[in-house]
Amino acid sequence: MARSDIDALNQTFEQGLEKGDADMVASVYAPDARLFPPGSDVVEGSAIRDFWQGAIDSGMGGGLETESLEEHGDIAVEQGRYVLRAAGDVVERGKYVVVHRQQPDGTWRFGLDIWNSSDPSASPA
């Protein structure tokens, strides 16, 4: 079952953010993974590490909470909620979907990662 593997990936992701280790964060992604961050272009492949390094450099940490996980062969779809922290304070809450793909060696990795805030958007000026 993918659940324990995906829980371990999420733990590695969170620990990487908390330790300020972008390589650790990037290690949970497949080589051809794609990020779909809000308000930004798609981030692919090796650029994922740089994306997370920028987040870490801005002081970001956070946590993930899986709400559902559906397995379909070598694909698993995870839906959950996240919390972003800066200097220990919660700065954003939101939701995410990650499509995990089982790799040829049997391990699971993030394949597609999209998220958005649940916080009300600021009104346009």
ABEGO torsion letter per residue (X at the ends): XAAAAAAAAAAAAAAAAAAGBAAAAAAABBAABBBBBBGBBBBBEAAAAAAAAAAAAAGBBEBBBBABBBBBEABBBBBBBBBBBBGGBBABBBBBBBBBBBBAAGBBBBABBBBBBABBBBBBX
